[in-house]
């Protein structure tokens, strides 16, 4: 029976294959309310987003420009993922006081830790402003089109009255066919309240990343502080906890399969309206190239991190960041193949052409452009990933930009201070000796995988990895960029101010630096041989994609369209659900604390378990946080359509109560950024019962529970 059902999915007409099935990242002012209520939602769209009255949107914030977080108390208590707060937890950690390993829990508000530079953004209002932004652009082409849009955007923003702590951001949707304005309110005093040890918050680490079943307590807690008038302010000891317009009640009710749920947050980027040729190139060329580069970097870092505790702490956040998308791209490429994404796109394009023959010309032009761009796009993928993951070359790029700014007269005192601050922060968590090995291996990969026309003269000498390790180590030793050689009487990684005390000497030394010269040779070749062609063709592709998007929306009247994610506030919805990602493999929708104990490996980097958690489990000391099985639920899955940026997003029930904290997707469905498929696509959430259990029973921080409204 199951085989017949699955087969029928592939035999559906192309238009049916794209019918809405819970997927979508909806602008909260344009919700698909009827379908949400049909699926079980009990509240209204106005309860979710209302600029005139308190609504759920007043409890959802963008955390530090990337993740999502939510307010869960009347005193500004903020919940987000452990991996979203990881950088702040790491910043407060030392070898002697390792908060990553030990966790941190303030005993009261006076013990909460300041985090300079961290912000949270509220969305106060959203307005469609397409007519204002596209005024006078009907017959314009690039670059005049972009100039007029930029001019119109500034005119619109300047016409709006805002407070000093507010800003207006205008965002393009549907590839420039529509525009929306967001009024943003930014708070700047954000303090760390609590975080479990990484043996809970990062349990399973890289092995379990992107996979299900999952047993990670991926949460951390912060608090928003405001001035005495409850307005945003810079950090001050006189600031007080922010009183929100709305905060989320926290539910510890049991979950059942097919319960309605929705996720509210800031998804980063999706590309669901691409032509078939683009999806094919991603699946067969671009993703494999990026995976190959990060595979080399991660293996080299992992070897050193396992052997040396100081390196583990120094590189923990960076390693996790590199590994995150490495694994995602692996799942994405496999998922695109498994879900037959390219063929589905081809069928859909055929159905569009049958309704509107003009679309054929657009698709033909896109096919030719993507084919012509392919070798340049592949070089772009290898080059950008090598420079990003060979940190010494990345540093050389920063110094290249610094020298360019100085020589162009753009390096004033303010810019110099920013540059030095950025470099000092980078050196804090950088090892020139370790990265010399990473760089050597990546140069060998680049030399062997890149077509000869894209390589600098003489670059074939880097093809032998073993020779590279010796050669790059020697170069690194004699480099001021790596921090292993001195300039102005010091090294750049020890005293950045002294190193910059004589900038003329610094620049002359940098230009002779062997790492700098290697970077310049690679950059100059890339900029001459690949970037202009790649960029020029991409501009043409982007213009045609706008036309293709408009044609899809005007031709396919049966399909419900929503704009691709672009880090703006969105709502997605679905049902609590398990999955059957492969033949004879079925997953339940819920995991429990028993599964943590099953995975437990004493002393392991990824699967160790704190003694106190073992004791709580052994004694079955679960308090109010066990479910109908008698165990504490840890995580659950649903069909919500999420992506990066949704990390930390609240998962809410039919009544708008917090039931989970979104932190990941199931590996088999990571292709949902390009091709959402309800058969495979699942988002993964920490259960609120587990969050409160850890806060209450493990951390002995019931004072935080007492702030919340707990729905039993």
Secondary structure, 3 states (H helix, E strand, C coil): CHHHHHHHHHHCCHHHHCCCCCCCCEECCCCCHHHHHHCCCCCCHHHHCCCCCCCHHHHEEEECCCEEEEECCCCCEEEECCCCCHHHHHHCCCCCCCHHHHCEECCCHHHCEECCCCCEEEEEEEEECHHHHCCCCCCCCCCHHHHHHHHHHHHHHHHCCCCCCEEEEEEEEHHHCEEEEEEEEEECEEEEEEECCHHHHCCCHHHHCCCCCCCCCCCEEEEEEECCCCCCCCCCCCCEECCCCCCCCEECCCCCCCCEEEEEECCCCCCCCCCHHHHHHHHHHHHHHHHHHHHHHHHHHHHHHHHCHHHHHHHHHHHHHHHHHHHHHHHHHHHHHHCCHHHHHHHHHHHHHHHCCHHHHHHHHHHHHHHHHHHHHHHHHHHHHHHHHCHHHHHHHHHHHHHHHHHCCCCCHHHHHHHHHHHHHHHHCCCHHHHHHHHHHHHHHHHHHCCHHHCCCCHHHHCCHHHHHHHHHHHHHCCCCCCCCCECCECCCCCHHHHCCCHHHHHHHHHHCHHHHHHHHHHHHHHHHHHHHHHHHHHHHHHHHHHHHHHHHHHCCCCCCCCCCCCCCEEEEEEECCEEEECCEEECCEEEHHHHHHHCCCCCCCCCCCHHHHHHHHCCCCHHHECCCCCEEEEEEECCCCCCCCCCCEEECCCCCEEEEEEEECHHHHHHHCCCCCCCCCEEEEEHHHHHHHHHHHCCCHHHHCCCCEEC
